[in-house]
Amino acid sequence: MRDTIIEAVESDAAIRTRLEMQPAGGVGTKVFPPTYAGERDSSVYAVEHRKVTDGTVKECVLLDSVQSQANRMETALLNAWRTDQISLPIIRTDFTDDFEDIGKITTLDAPHRIADAIFRESTHEGTPFRDTPTGKIFERSSMDNAGPLYTVCPTALLFGAWDSTGQREVQRGATFPRAITSEIIGVGIEKGVDPTGRISPVDISGTDSTLYETESGQLTHNEEEAIDPDDAMKPSEANLGNVTPSFLHDTTGDETPGGVTMEYAELTAVISLSGLRRLAFPDSGESHPERTRAGRAALAALGLVAVAHQYTSGYALRSRCNLVAATDISFELVKRNGDTELLDLSPDDCVTVFNELYAEAAEYGLDWRFDTLDLTPTETLVEEIARSRNQVSE
């Protein structure tokens, strides 16, 4: 399989997988897609008509976007790294001392990878990250010389990165388009409604009490103990007592989205081999075809690990949207003329192939510069997080 991947990155179009899925509860179980801001502050689903594989047109809904899928695949890679299945260079900013709940944010957590503002606003041994050798590697990287960036953050080349957060010169930095995309849609949908209600074990109803919130966060009848005397509430508004069953409505008075039922869900993931061919890995400024081929092949295999390990981790996308695949995962090699060839790869095989290709690339000098690079958030970043939290709690 190693030879197949090496040959594919030289001439083929893509590697793809398509997975048909159903809700974990079975066919006909309602699932809840993500909501987006609509007109008049309403919440809406991303619904559109698509032509599906049999040529028919179906009403479809987006269940997981390209951006969200990228984050999930990176989480799958992070889990593979944590369990020592693969090796990757990891940059991470440690917030543990100030915000234990945040912990350490890595280049596989941050949405913009090495380009993220979190790392820009961090330091390494007192030096601003962008002024460190690693930070300068990123700022000076390009599609024509991707080798240095590969050695410190290969996922930026695979999932894409854009130095749009730089402060010195606006939008002057490198741009790396995505070489891997994935999304999940629901096909043949029917929209539902979302009734709400609550039966409390403490039956508080029919009272004309007025309650206020105290500084401790508890309730009082005494207006003088209130944080804000104008912010009075009824027991039901304080989540005490029963809530009459009803349909949820948004601020416009329209019923809020209430989930969907669907014929099936489908995941489509594509690793663009033609996209990877836009990356060059010269050696000391000189063209090096073997080194370039090795770097591209290792990145393609890393994409296979990301897709396969999301499959093994499962598709619990959000509350009430847990999907299961109808079949085992499989991959197709898409030729330049559109013909396809089945790639016999299990998730474990993907790991094996990546480790082989990474080791081969390392022989050409494309090795990781470090295992982990630990950064410290600046005082300004810590203060901004603290201010935000204090403002929310007020």
C-alpha positions as CSV (number, residue, x, y, z in Angstrom):
1,M,0.0,0.0,0.0
2,R,3.0,2.3,0.6
3,D,3.9,2.1,-3.1
4,T,0.3,2.8,-4.1
5,I,0.1,6.0,-2.1
6,I,3.5,7.2,-3.4
7,E,2.4,6.6,-7.0
8,A,-1.0,8.2,-6.4
9,V,0.4,11.5,-5.2
10,E,2.2,11.8,-8.4
11,S,-0.7,11.5,-10.8
12,D,-4.1,10.7,-9.3
13,A,-6.8,13.1,-8.4
14,A,-8.0,12.2,-4.9
15,I,-8.6,9.6,-2.2
16,R,-12.2,9.6,-1.0
17,T,-14.6,7.8,1.3
18,R,-18.4,7.9,1.4
19,L,-20.2,6.5,4.4
20,E,-23.9,6.0,4.7
21,M,-25.1,6.5,8.2
22,Q,-28.3,6.3,10.4
23,P,-29.1,7.7,13.8
24,A,-27.9,5.5,16.6
25,G,-31.6,5.1,17.6
26,G,-32.4,3.6,14.2
27,V,-34.1,4.6,11.0
28,G,-36.7,7.3,11.7
29,T,-35.1,8.6,14.9
30,K,-35.0,12.3,15.0
31,V,-31.6,14.1,14.9
32,F,-30.8,17.7,15.5
33,P,-28.6,19.5,13.0
34,P,-26.6,22.6,14.0
35,T,-28.5,25.9,13.8
36,Y,-27.4,29.1,12.1
37,A,-28.5,32.7,12.4
38,G,-31.4,33.5,10.1
39,E,-33.5,36.5,9.3
40,R,-34.9,38.5,12.2
41,D,-32.6,36.8,14.7
42,S,-34.2,33.4,14.0
43,S,-32.4,30.1,14.2
44,V,-32.4,28.0,11.1
45,Y,-30.9,24.8,9.7
46,A,-28.7,24.8,6.6
47,V,-31.2,23.2,4.2
48,E,-30.8,22.9,0.4
49,H,-31.8,20.6,-2.4
50,R,-29.0,18.3,-3.7
51,K,-28.8,15.7,-6.5
52,V,-27.8,12.5,-4.8
53,T,-26.0,9.4,-6.1
54,D,-29.1,7.9,-7.9
55,G,-29.6,11.2,-9.8
56,T,-32.7,12.2,-7.8
57,V,-33.0,15.6,-6.1
58,K,-33.6,15.4,-2.3
59,E,-34.1,18.0,0.4
60,C,-30.9,17.8,2.5
61,V,-29.6,19.4,5.7
62,L,-26.1,20.0,6.8
63,L,-25.3,17.8,9.9
64,D,-21.6,18.7,10.2
65,S,-19.8,21.3,8.2
66,V,-16.3,21.2,6.6
67,Q,-14.9,23.3,9.4
68,S,-16.5,21.2,12.1
69,Q,-15.3,18.0,10.4
70,A,-11.8,19.3,10.2
71,N,-11.8,19.9,14.0
72,R,-13.2,16.4,14.6
73,M,-10.5,14.8,12.4
74,E,-7.8,16.8,14.2
75,T,-9.2,15.6,17.5
76,A,-8.9,12.0,16.1
77,L,-5.3,12.7,15.3
78,L,-4.7,14.1,18.7
79,N,-6.1,10.9,20.3
80,A,-3.9,8.8,18.0
81,W,-0.9,10.9,19.1
82,R,-1.8,10.6,22.8
83,T,-2.0,6.8,22.5
84,D,1.4,6.7,20.8
85,Q,0.0,5.3,17.6
86,I,1.5,8.1,15.5
87,S,4.2,10.7,16.1
88,L,3.5,14.4,15.4
89,P,5.1,17.7,16.4
90,I,2.7,19.4,18.8
91,I,2.7,23.1,19.8
92,R,0.7,23.9,22.9
93,T,-0.1,26.8,25.1
94,D,-0.6,25.9,28.7
95,F,-3.4,27.8,30.6
96,T,-3.5,25.4,33.5
97,D,-2.1,27.8,36.1
98,D,-4.7,30.4,35.4
99,F,-7.6,28.4,33.9
100,E,-7.5,24.8,34.8
101,D,-10.7,24.1,32.8
102,I,-9.0,25.3,29.6
103,G,-5.8,23.3,30.2
104,K,-3.4,23.0,27.3
105,I,-4.5,24.1,23.8
106,T,-2.6,22.4,21.0
107,T,-2.2,23.0,17.3
108,L,-4.7,20.1,16.9
109,D,-7.3,22.0,19.1
110,A,-6.9,25.6,17.8
111,P,-9.1,26.3,14.8
112,H,-6.4,28.1,12.8
113,R,-3.6,25.6,13.8
114,I,-0.2,27.2,14.0
115,A,-1.7,30.5,12.6
116,D,-4.1,30.8,15.5
117,A,-4.1,34.0,17.6
118,I,-3.7,31.9,20.8
119,F,-0.2,31.0,19.7
120,R,0.6,34.5,18.4
121,E,-0.3,35.8,21.9
122,S,2.0,33.2,23.6
123,T,5.7,33.1,24.4
124,H,8.4,30.5,24.6
125,E,10.9,31.1,27.4
126,G,9.9,34.8,27.3
127,T,10.2,35.3,23.6
128,P,7.0,36.0,21.6
129,F,6.1,32.9,19.6
130,R,6.3,34.6,16.3
131,D,9.8,35.7,17.1
132,T,11.0,32.2,17.9
133,P,12.6,30.0,15.3
134,T,9.4,28.0,15.0
135,G,7.3,31.1,14.6
136,K,9.6,32.5,11.9
137,I,9.4,29.2,10.1
138,F,5.6,29.7,9.7
139,E,5.8,33.3,8.8
140,R,8.4,32.6,6.0
141,S,6.7,29.4,4.7
142,S,5.2,29.1,1.3
143,M,3.6,26.5,-1.0
144,D,6.9,26.5,-3.0
145,N,8.9,25.7,0.2
146,A,6.6,23.7,2.5
147,G,9.4,21.6,4.1
148,P,10.1,23.7,7.1
149,L,6.4,24.1,8.0
150,Y,6.0,20.3,7.5
151,T,8.6,19.7,10.3
152,V,6.8,21.9,12.9
153,C,3.1,21.7,12.0
154,P,2.2,19.2,9.2
155,T,-1.5,19.5,9.8
156,A,-1.4,23.1,8.7
157,L,-0.5,21.8,5.2
158,L,-3.2,19.2,5.3
159,F,-6.1,21.1,6.9
160,G,-5.1,24.5,5.7
161,A,-3.8,27.6,7.4
162,W,-3.9,31.3,6.7
163,D,-1.8,33.9,8.6
164,S,-4.7,36.4,8.8
165,T,-4.0,37.1,12.5
166,G,-0.6,38.8,12.1
167,Q,-0.4,42.2,13.6
168,R,2.7,43.6,12.0
169,E,1.3,43.7,8.4
170,V,-2.3,42.9,7.9
171,Q,-2.9,39.7,5.9
172,R,0.7,39.5,4.7
173,G,1.3,35.9,5.8
174,A,1.2,32.6,4.0
175,T,-1.9,30.8,2.9
176,F,-2.3,27.1,2.6
177,P,-5.6,25.8,1.2
178,R,-7.2,22.7,2.6
179,A,-6.0,19.4,1.1
180,I,-8.7,17.4,2.9
181,T,-12.4,18.2,3.2
182,S,-15.2,16.3,4.8
183,E,-18.9,17.0,5.6
184,I,-22.0,15.1,6.7
185,I,-25.4,15.7,5.4
186,G,-28.9,14.3,6.1
187,V,-30.7,13.2,2.9
188,G,-34.4,13.2,2.3
189,I,-35.4,15.1,5.4
190,E,-38.7,16.0,7.1
191,K,-38.6,18.8,9.6
192,G,-40.0,18.3,13.1
193,V,-41.1,20.3,16.1
194,D,-39.5,20.5,19.5
195,P,-42.0,20.4,22.4
196,T,-40.7,21.4,25.8
197,G,-42.0,21.1,29.4
198,R,-40.9,20.1,32.9
199,I,-42.5,18.4,35.9
200,S,-40.7,19.4,39.0
201,P,-40.5,17.1,42.1
202,V,-41.1,20.2,44.1
203,D,-44.6,21.4,43.1
204,I,-44.3,25.2,43.3
205,S,-47.3,26.6,41.4
206,G,-50.0,29.1,41.8
207,T,-48.0,31.5,44.1
208,D,-47.7,35.2,43.5
209,S,-44.2,35.3,45.0
210,T,-41.6,37.7,43.8
211,L,-38.0,36.5,44.0
212,Y,-34.6,38.1,43.6
213,E,-31.1,36.8,43.0
214,T,-28.5,37.5,45.8
215,E,-24.8,37.9,45.4
216,S,-24.4,34.2,46.4
217,G,-26.5,33.2,43.4
218,Q,-29.4,32.0,45.5
219,L,-32.9,33.5,45.8
220,T,-34.5,35.7,48.3
221,H,-37.9,37.3,48.9
222,N,-36.1,40.4,50.4
223,E,-35.7,43.1,47.8
224,E,-33.0,44.7,49.9
225,E,-30.8,41.6,49.5
226,A,-31.1,41.6,45.7
227,I,-28.2,42.2,43.4
228,D,-30.6,44.1,41.1
229,P,-34.0,45.0,42.6
230,D,-35.4,45.6,39.1
231,D,-34.6,42.0,38.1
232,A,-37.5,40.4,39.8
233,M,-38.8,36.9,38.8
234,K,-41.5,34.4,39.4
235,P,-40.7,30.9,40.8
236,S,-41.1,29.4,37.3
237,E,-38.7,31.9,35.8
238,A,-36.1,30.7,38.4
239,N,-36.6,27.1,37.2
240,L,-38.7,26.2,40.2
241,G,-42.0,24.4,39.7
242,N,-43.5,23.0,36.5
243,V,-43.3,24.3,33.0
244,T,-46.4,23.9,30.9
245,P,-45.7,21.7,27.8
246,S,-45.4,23.9,24.7
247,F,-43.5,24.3,21.5
248,L,-40.3,26.4,21.7
249,H,-40.4,29.8,20.0
250,D,-37.7,32.2,19.1
251,T,-37.7,36.0,19.6
252,T,-39.7,36.5,16.4
253,G,-42.5,34.2,17.6
254,D,-41.7,31.5,15.1
255,E,-41.3,27.9,16.2
256,T,-37.7,27.0,16.7
257,P,-36.2,24.2,14.6
258,G,-37.2,20.9,16.1
259,G,-34.9,18.4,14.6
260,V,-35.3,16.3,11.4
261,T,-36.0,12.7,10.4
262,M,-34.2,11.5,7.3
263,E,-33.8,8.7,4.9
264,Y,-30.1,8.5,5.7
265,A,-27.0,10.6,6.5
266,E,-23.9,10.6,4.3
267,L,-20.3,11.5,5.1
268,T,-18.1,12.4,2.2
269,A,-14.4,12.9,2.8
270,V,-11.9,13.8,0.1
271,I,-8.1,14.0,0.3
272,S,-7.0,16.1,-2.7
273,L,-3.9,14.6,-4.2
274,S,-3.8,17.3,-6.9
275,G,-4.0,19.8,-4.0
276,L,-1.0,18.2,-2.3
277,R,0.9,18.4,-5.6
278,R,0.9,22.2,-5.2
279,L,3.3,21.7,-2.2
280,A,7.0,21.6,-3.0
281,F,9.7,20.4,-0.6
282,P,13.0,21.6,-2.0
283,D,16.3,20.9,-0.3
284,S,18.4,24.1,0.4
285,G,16.6,25.9,-2.3
286,E,17.1,23.2,-4.9
287,S,14.4,21.1,-6.4
288,H,14.3,17.6,-4.9
289,P,11.6,15.3,-6.5
290,E,12.2,12.4,-4.2
291,R,11.9,14.5,-1.1
292,T,8.9,16.3,-2.4
293,R,7.2,13.0,-3.3
294,A,7.9,11.6,0.2
295,G,6.5,14.7,1.9
296,R,3.3,14.6,-0.2
297,A,2.8,10.9,0.4
298,A,3.2,11.2,4.2
299,L,0.6,14.0,4.3
300,A,-1.8,11.9,2.2
301,A,-1.4,9.0,4.7
302,L,-1.9,11.4,7.6
303,G,-5.2,12.4,6.0
304,L,-6.1,8.7,5.9
305,V,-5.4,8.3,9.6
306,A,-7.6,11.4,10.3
307,V,-10.6,10.0,8.4
308,A,-10.2,6.5,9.7
309,H,-9.7,7.4,13.3
310,Q,-12.8,9.6,13.3
311,Y,-14.6,6.5,12.1
312,T,-13.3,4.4,15.0
313,S,-14.1,7.3,17.5
314,G,-17.7,7.5,16.3
315,Y,-19.9,10.3,15.1
316,A,-21.5,11.7,18.3
317,L,-21.9,15.2,16.7
318,R,-23.9,16.9,19.4
319,S,-26.8,16.3,21.8
320,R,-29.4,14.2,20.0
321,C,-27.3,13.7,16.9
322,N,-25.4,10.5,17.3
323,L,-24.8,8.6,14.0
324,V,-23.5,5.1,13.2
325,A,-22.1,3.9,9.9
326,A,-24.1,1.3,7.9
327,T,-20.8,-0.3,6.7
328,D,-17.1,-0.6,7.5
329,I,-15.1,2.4,6.3
330,S,-13.4,2.0,2.9
331,F,-11.4,4.2,0.6
332,E,-11.3,4.7,-3.1
333,L,-8.5,6.1,-5.2
334,V,-9.9,8.5,-7.8
335,K,-7.9,8.5,-11.0
336,R,-7.4,11.7,-13.1
337,N,-10.1,10.5,-15.6
338,G,-12.6,9.8,-12.8
339,D,-12.1,6.0,-12.7
340,T,-11.9,4.6,-9.2
341,E,-9.9,1.8,-7.5
342,L,-10.6,0.3,-4.1
343,L,-7.9,0.8,-1.5
344,D,-8.0,-2.1,1.0
345,L,-7.2,-0.1,4.1
346,S,-8.4,-0.7,7.7
347,P,-7.9,2.1,10.3
348,D,-4.9,0.1,11.6
349,D,-3.5,-0.2,8.1
350,C,-3.8,3.6,7.8
351,V,-1.6,4.1,10.8
352,T,0.9,1.5,9.6
353,V,1.2,3.2,6.1
354,F,1.6,6.7,7.6
355,N,4.3,5.6,10.0
356,E,6.2,4.0,7.1
357,L,5.8,7.0,4.8
358,Y,6.8,9.4,7.7
359,A,9.9,7.4,8.3
360,E,10.8,7.5,4.6
361,A,10.2,11.3,4.5
362,A,12.5,11.7,7.5
363,E,15.3,10.1,5.6
364,Y,15.1,13.1,3.3
365,G,15.3,15.5,6.2
366,L,11.5,15.9,6.6
367,D,11.6,14.9,10.3
368,W,9.8,16.6,13.2
369,R,11.8,19.3,14.9
370,F,10.4,18.5,18.3
371,D,7.9,16.3,20.1
372,T,6.1,19.1,21.9
373,L,6.8,22.9,22.1
374,D,5.3,24.4,25.2
375,L,4.2,28.0,25.2
376,T,3.0,30.4,27.9
377,P,0.0,32.7,27.4
378,T,0.9,36.4,27.6
379,E,-0.5,38.4,30.6
380,T,-2.7,40.3,28.2
381,L,-4.3,37.1,26.9
382,V,-4.9,35.8,30.4
383,E,-6.4,39.2,31.5
384,E,-8.7,39.2,28.5
385,I,-10.0,35.7,29.3
386,A,-10.5,36.8,32.9
387,R,-12.3,40.0,32.0
388,S,-14.6,38.1,29.6
389,R,-15.5,35.6,32.3
390,N,-16.1,38.3,34.9
391,Q,-18.3,40.2,32.5
392,V,-20.4,37.1,31.8
393,S,-20.8,36.5,35.5
394,E,-21.9,40.0,36.3
